[in-house]
């Protein structure tokens, strides 16, 4: 369970355990990504949204830090770590 999402720096669950969680998160890096990365809009339907084939992480130009992660990135992380799902506590909402 993470607040935000995945990171290209997150390979194994041990990477999370190795973080100093008592430090201020920077504007980039694993801790920042765990807090602020988002699934790409239309996750699982990237082919319909002109996302490059085999893309796993795209820079989040809206936040100017961290990443959008794709369905492929989520599946690869789950498989590498023997997990069944990812639970996020953060959900970006469109301003209206």
C-alpha positions in Angstrom: 0.0 0.0 0.0 1.4 3.4 -1.0 0.1 6.9 -1.0 1.0 7.6 -4.6 2.4 5.0 -6.8 5.3 3.3 -8.4 8.8 4.5 -9.4 11.4 3.4 -12.0 13.7 3.3 -9.0 11.5 0.7 -7.2 12.6 -2.8 -8.2 12.1 -4.9 -5.1 10.1 -4.3 -1.9 13.5 -4.1 -0.1 14.0 -0.7 -1.8 11.1 0.7 0.3 12.5 -0.8 3.5 15.9 0.7 2.8 14.4 4.3 2.5 14.9 6.8 5.3 11.3 7.6 5.9 12.1 10.3 8.4 13.7 12.5 5.8 11.9 15.3 3.9 11.0 13.9 0.4 12.9 15.7 -2.3 11.5 16.9 -5.6 12.6 13.6 -7.3 13.6 10.1 -6.4 12.0 7.0 -4.9 10.4 8.6 -1.9 8.9 11.4 -4.0 7.6 8.9 -6.5 6.0 6.7 -3.8 4.2 9.8 -2.6 3.2 11.5 -5.8 3.4 9.3 -8.9 0.1 8.5 -10.6 -1.2 5.9 -12.9 -1.4 7.1 -16.5 -4.9 8.3 -17.6 -6.7 5.3 -19.0 -4.4 2.8 -17.4 -4.7 -0.5 -19.2 -5.8 1.2 -22.4 -2.5 2.9 -23.2 -2.7 1.8 -26.9 -5.8 3.9 -27.3 -4.1 7.0 -25.9 -1.0 7.1 -28.1 1.3 6.0 -25.3 4.5 4.5 -26.9 4.5 0.7 -26.9 6.4 -0.9 -24.0 6.4 2.4 -22.1 6.4 1.9 -18.4 7.1 5.4 -16.9 6.4 8.8 -18.4 7.5 12.1 -16.9 4.6 13.9 -15.2 4.8 17.3 -16.8 1.8 18.5 -14.8 3.6 18.1 -11.4 7.0 18.7 -13.0 8.4 15.9 -10.9 7.9 12.2 -10.6 6.1 10.0 -13.1 3.0 8.5 -14.6 3.2 4.7 -14.5 1.5 2.4 -17.0 -0.3 -0.9 -16.7 2.9 -2.6 -17.9 4.9 -1.0 -15.1 2.4 -2.2 -12.5 2.3 -5.7 -13.9 6.1 -5.9 -14.0 6.4 -4.7 -10.4 3.8 -7.2 -9.2 5.4 -10.1 -11.0 8.9 -9.3 -9.7 7.7 -9.1 -6.1 5.1 -12.0 -6.1 2.3 -9.6 -5.3 -1.3 -9.6 -6.4 -2.2 -5.9 -6.3 -1.2 -2.3 -5.5 -3.4 -0.2 -3.2 -3.1 3.6 -3.5 -4.3 6.1 -1.0 -3.9 9.1 -3.3 -6.2 9.9 -6.2 -5.7 13.0 -8.5 -8.8 14.8 -9.3 -9.5 17.2 -12.2 -10.0 20.8 -11.1 -13.5 21.9 -11.9 
